Amino acid sequence: MLKSVGILLVAAVILFIEVPSLLEKKYKKELIVFLILLAFGVGLGITYSFGKSIPNPIDLLNFIIKPLHDALTRQVN
């Protein structure tokens, strides 16, 4: 619980530092991307702090590509 509060505090500091300059320069698209990536990172950080396993992106690629590979390399008997 303490780790997740720490992650949220760090995210709040990052927001406090970065958002005003993005708003001042009227970088709305960059602000949206920044907020999405920060939320994704905070979510992963909190998930990891609770001891949950986070899947590796390579596992997803293997899940998608392996059936395709097997279908293309299948030998006709």
Long-range contacts (C-beta under 8 A, 24 or more apart in sequence): 3-46, 3-49, 4-46, 4-49, 4-50, 7-42, 7-45, 7-46, 7-49, 8-42, 8-46, 11-38, 11-41, 11-42, 14-38
